[in-house]
Amino acid sequence: MNQPHVHILMGTKNAGAFLSDQLASIRRQNHRDWSLWISDDSSIDSTWEGLLDFRSNTPEYDIRLLKGPNVGVAANYFYLLAQRELAGQWVAFCDQDDVWLPHKISRGVKLLKDRENSHVYSSRSFYVDAKLSGIGVSPEPMRPCHFGNSIVQNCLRGNTIICPPGVTDYLRSILYTTANAEIPFHDWWMYQALTGAGFSVIHDRKPSILYRQHNANVMGAPVSHLKHRLVHIAKGEFANWVDSNASAMLRLSSVLDAPARGKLLRFLDWRMTCNTRRRPTLNSMGIYRQTYVGDIALNLFARCGWL
């Protein structure tokens, strides 16, 4: 099988000591036909110097360093994806502080090869601490990775995503709708935009990365970041994220399929209902978390006015 060329897109900002591990793991990939495009969002530490050193020491690969828009993580990745040379290309998204296992690209490409026009790849992760000591593994999805799930949960982890050309071109074609939109997470937006338009998610049971857990993670392992997540919920930040995503999807209503559009509009009406105790359950609308415990918690948060 001919290996496709894969463009790796990495957003950086003050990556610190973690960056070198990630760059080294990219160089160790079994899949050798890749390029690395990095957009740095005004780092004030040694990140830029480290990137320059990596580029000079890896002359056999196309490594491009860009200055990002400096308006948030999501916008930084959208800026990368919008580069005109990426039309019709394979793309893999990459965080600055993880470590890729050697099969990361090759396995994703293999699983996508016969379904490349209709699927996006993601995988489980090994959770590790700041020093790369193992602390667990990410759970497998227990329910379908469909649009109804994407409204209230992200199961398409950005640090594992690989997009074949058809998916890349679709995402690039709708990037104009992200302008001036307050989109909190690029991967959550992708999960909604893809499943809402009929694309499917391959969620690989085999982990492909070491997902580093540290204090700067906004989202991380469910257990280790539980307190962090509850704080976001209690402060209303989770509700704001959900509303921002729904607003962004409303801009895409013309490309969503009929079932997804119906769920979105019903959800927006649900959010407009002031009396939270008289609203129907989200499950009755086809909106759900991956676990039944998650559904119970979600409906409790809704009753409490946290959603």
KOLPA-103682 format. One record per residue (C-alpha): x, y, z; residue number from 1; residue in three letters; chain. Coordinates in steps of 0.02 Angstrom, whole numbers. Example, Ala and Ser with C-alpha at 12.3 -4.5 7.8 and 13.67 -1.06 7.14 Angstrom:
BEGIN
c1,c2,c3,lumti,nuro,loke
615,-225,390,1,ALA,A
684,-53,357,2,SER,A
//
This chain:
BEGIN
c1,c2,c3,lumti,nuro,loke
0,0,0,1,MET,A
67,170,-48,2,ASN,A
85,283,101,3,GLN,A
-7,449,84,4,PRO,A
80,607,135,5,HIS,A
11,665,304,6,VAL,A
19,845,361,7,HIS,A
36,855,550,8,ILE,A
-41,1014,621,9,LEU,A
22,1071,792,10,MET,A
-32,1224,889,11,GLY,A
90,1288,1020,12,THR,A
93,1415,1157,13,LYS,A
220,1412,1298,14,ASN,A
250,1227,1274,15,ALA,A
395,1225,1396,16,GLY,A
490,1066,1432,17,ALA,A
355,951,1360,18,PHE,A
380,1002,1179,19,LEU,A
541,907,1148,20,SER,A
460,740,1193,21,ASP,A
319,768,1070,22,GLN,A
435,820,929,23,LEU,A
546,669,959,24,ALA,A
396,553,953,25,SER,A
343,624,784,26,ILE,A
516,588,716,27,ARG,A
498,407,775,28,ARG,A
339,374,676,29,GLN,A
329,213,575,30,ASN,A
242,312,440,31,HIS,A
385,410,364,32,ARG,A
295,519,237,33,ASP,A
243,669,339,34,TRP,A
267,855,358,35,SER,A
245,959,516,36,LEU,A
163,1129,514,37,TRP,A
164,1224,678,38,ILE,A
71,1382,723,39,SER,A
139,1467,879,40,ASP,A
23,1585,973,41,ASP,A
147,1713,1039,42,SER,A
244,1603,1158,43,SER,A
350,1698,1284,44,ILE,A
456,1550,1339,45,ASP,A
583,1450,1239,46,SER,A
453,1367,1127,47,THR,A
499,1461,968,48,TRP,A
685,1429,991,49,GLU,A
649,1244,1018,50,GLY,A
548,1237,858,51,LEU,A
688,1321,760,52,LEU,A
812,1196,829,53,ASP,A
700,1050,781,54,PHE,A
679,1115,605,55,ARG,A
866,1140,581,56,SER,A
902,965,648,57,ASN,A
768,882,539,58,THR,A
810,946,365,59,PRO,A
737,794,277,60,GLU,A
559,846,321,61,TYR,A
450,994,276,62,ASP,A
433,1086,442,63,ILE,A
343,1253,431,64,ARG,A
334,1376,573,65,LEU,A
192,1502,571,66,LEU,A
142,1644,685,67,LYS,A
-34,1610,748,68,GLY,A
-180,1732,765,69,PRO,A
-161,1735,956,70,ASN,A
-348,1730,992,71,VAL,A
-362,1558,1071,72,GLY,A
-323,1375,1044,73,VAL,A
-469,1338,928,74,ALA,A
-431,1484,815,75,ALA,A
-249,1432,806,76,ASN,A
-296,1261,736,77,TYR,A
-424,1337,618,78,PHE,A
-285,1451,554,79,TYR,A
-177,1300,518,80,LEU,A
-317,1203,433,81,LEU,A
-355,1353,322,82,ALA,A
-183,1350,240,83,GLN,A
-220,1335,55,84,ARG,A
-92,1198,23,85,GLU,A
-195,1079,131,86,LEU,A
-335,1063,3,87,ALA,A
-357,878,-36,88,GLY,A
-229,822,93,89,GLN,A
-219,700,238,90,TRP,A
-210,794,404,91,VAL,A
-167,739,581,92,ALA,A
-194,854,730,93,PHE,A
-63,861,866,94,CYS,A
-49,938,1040,95,ASP,A
113,1010,1105,96,GLN,A
131,910,1265,97,ASP,A
90,728,1224,98,ASP,A
195,585,1156,99,VAL,A
142,490,1000,100,TRP,A
167,303,995,101,LEU,A
261,243,840,102,PRO,A
104,172,757,103,HIS,A
2,332,780,104,LYS,A
-4,385,597,105,ILE,A
15,216,512,106,SER,A
-128,133,606,107,ARG,A
-246,280,580,108,GLY,A
-210,285,394,109,VAL,A
-234,96,380,110,LYS,A
-404,100,466,111,LEU,A
-462,246,360,112,LEU,A
-395,186,194,113,LYS,A
-553,100,130,114,ASP,A
-672,226,209,115,ARG,A
-579,388,184,116,GLU,A
-722,488,109,117,ASN,A
-842,460,253,118,SER,A
-744,434,414,119,HIS,A
-627,525,533,120,VAL,A
-505,431,646,121,TYR,A
-478,450,833,122,SER,A
-414,332,965,123,SER,A
-399,294,1148,124,ARG,A
-253,365,1246,125,SER,A
-139,309,1385,126,PHE,A
-153,435,1527,127,TYR,A
18,481,1597,128,VAL,A
78,609,1722,129,ASP,A
197,753,1687,130,ALA,A
344,631,1695,131,LYS,A
260,505,1578,132,LEU,A
222,379,1715,133,SER,A
63,281,1676,134,GLY,A
-96,325,1770,135,ILE,A
-232,243,1665,136,GLY,A
-313,229,1495,137,VAL,A
-454,326,1417,138,SER,A
-624,238,1413,139,PRO,A
-700,165,1258,140,GLU,A
-862,245,1198,141,PRO,A
-1009,146,1264,142,MET,A
-1138,223,1148,143,ARG,A
-1135,285,968,144,PRO,A
-1027,435,926,145,CYS,A
-1170,527,844,146,HIS,A
-1227,708,837,147,PHE,A
-1345,687,985,148,GLY,A
-1194,645,1092,149,ASN,A
-1088,786,1021,150,SER,A
-1208,920,1082,151,ILE,A
-1160,887,1264,152,VAL,A
-996,789,1254,153,GLN,A
-839,781,1149,154,ASN,A
-781,606,1101,155,CYS,A
-666,661,959,156,LEU,A
-504,701,1050,157,ARG,A
-403,826,950,158,GLY,A
-236,751,996,159,ASN,A
-282,587,908,160,THR,A
-378,649,754,161,ILE,A
-328,599,578,162,ILE,A
-428,666,431,163,CYS,A
-423,592,255,164,PRO,A
-436,712,107,165,PRO,A
-626,710,95,166,GLY,A
-645,756,278,167,VAL,A
-509,888,267,168,THR,A
-594,972,120,169,ASP,A
-764,970,205,170,TYR,A
-693,1051,362,171,LEU,A
-599,1180,260,172,ARG,A
-757,1222,164,173,SER,A
-849,1273,323,174,ILE,A
-709,1365,412,175,LEU,A
-786,1531,359,176,TYR,A
-924,1500,487,177,THR,A
-796,1504,629,178,THR,A
-752,1687,600,179,ALA,A
-793,1790,755,180,ASN,A
-874,1637,834,181,ALA,A
-830,1599,1014,182,GLU,A
-787,1416,987,183,ILE,A
-703,1346,1143,184,PRO,A
-624,1187,1072,185,PHE,A
-581,1149,891,186,HIS,A
-602,960,912,187,ASP,A
-775,975,991,188,TRP,A
-828,1087,846,189,TRP,A
-760,956,726,190,MET,A
-855,817,814,191,TYR,A
-1018,913,793,192,GLN,A
-985,974,616,193,ALA,A
-937,801,555,194,LEU,A
-1069,693,638,195,THR,A
-1201,824,599,196,GLY,A
-1162,810,413,197,ALA,A
-1164,620,409,198,GLY,A
-979,578,432,199,PHE,A
-936,435,549,200,SER,A
-805,419,685,201,VAL,A
-682,275,695,202,ILE,A
-636,264,879,203,HIS,A
-489,147,888,204,ASP,A
-483,33,1041,205,ARG,A
-293,31,1030,206,LYS,A
-217,187,1111,207,PRO,A
-106,290,998,208,SER,A
-33,421,1114,209,ILE,A
27,456,1290,210,LEU,A
-92,593,1346,211,TYR,A
1,695,1473,212,ARG,A
-100,755,1624,213,GLN,A
-40,914,1707,214,HIS,A
-108,1070,1788,215,ASN,A
-127,1164,1624,216,ALA,A
-251,1038,1552,217,ASN,A
-424,1114,1531,218,VAL,A
-495,943,1490,219,MET,A
-409,783,1540,220,GLY,A
-435,614,1618,221,ALA,A
-611,603,1691,222,PRO,A
-552,547,1864,223,VAL,A
-397,651,1889,224,SER,A
-484,808,1825,225,HIS,A
-653,776,1908,226,LEU,A
-637,922,2030,227,LYS,A
-581,1034,1889,228,HIS,A
-731,984,1784,229,ARG,A
-854,1012,1926,230,LEU,A
-786,1188,1950,231,VAL,A
-815,1224,1765,232,HIS,A
-994,1159,1780,233,ILE,A
-1035,1255,1940,234,ALA,A
-967,1417,1868,235,LYS,A
-1076,1396,1714,236,GLY,A
-927,1374,1598,237,GLU,A
-988,1206,1533,238,PHE,A
-1157,1283,1490,239,ALA,A
-1067,1424,1401,240,ASN,A
-964,1299,1301,241,TRP,A
-1120,1203,1251,242,VAL,A
-1210,1363,1201,243,ASP,A
-1061,1425,1100,244,SER,A
-1052,1260,1008,245,ASN,A
-1239,1262,973,246,ALA,A
-1227,1439,906,247,SER,A
-1084,1386,793,248,ALA,A
-1186,1237,731,249,MET,A
-1332,1351,692,250,LEU,A
-1219,1438,568,251,ARG,A
-1195,1267,487,252,LEU,A
-1380,1222,481,253,SER,A
-1379,1218,292,254,SER,A
-1250,1076,287,255,VAL,A
-1319,974,432,256,LEU,A
-1427,826,388,257,ASP,A
-1611,831,434,258,ALA,A
-1600,727,595,259,PRO,A
-1454,830,662,260,ALA,A
-1538,994,616,261,ARG,A
-1695,939,707,262,GLY,A
-1598,893,864,263,LYS,A
-1506,1058,861,264,LEU,A
-1664,1162,844,265,LEU,A
-1752,1063,981,266,ARG,A
-1602,1087,1094,267,PHE,A
-1598,1275,1062,268,LEU,A
-1783,1285,1106,269,ASP,A
-1747,1182,1263,270,TRP,A
-1611,1304,1315,271,ARG,A
-1733,1449,1295,272,MET,A
-1856,1373,1419,273,THR,A
-1840,1471,1580,274,CYS,A
-1923,1346,1696,275,ASN,A
-1788,1212,1705,276,THR,A
-1900,1090,1800,277,ARG,A
-2029,1085,1660,278,ARG,A
-1907,1049,1521,279,ARG,A
-1908,873,1445,280,PRO,A
-1759,764,1479,281,THR,A
-1618,777,1355,282,LEU,A
-1624,589,1326,283,ASN,A
-1803,604,1265,284,SER,A
-1735,723,1131,285,MET,A
-1598,602,1075,286,GLY,A
-1462,698,1167,287,ILE,A
-1351,595,1280,288,TYR,A
-1183,566,1365,289,ARG,A
-1082,408,1338,290,GLN,A
-1132,329,1504,291,THR,A
-1298,316,1594,292,TYR,A
-1217,391,1749,293,VAL,A
-1167,537,1638,294,GLY,A
-1347,555,1581,295,ASP,A
-1408,560,1761,296,ILE,A
-1279,692,1805,297,ALA,A
-1322,793,1649,298,LEU,A
-1508,797,1691,299,ASN,A
-1467,843,1871,300,LEU,A
-1360,988,1811,301,PHE,A
-1504,1042,1698,302,ALA,A
-1626,1038,1844,303,ARG,A
-1505,1141,1948,304,CYS,A
-1491,1272,1812,305,GLY,A
-1310,1229,1771,306,TRP,A
-1361,1187,1593,307,LEU,A
//
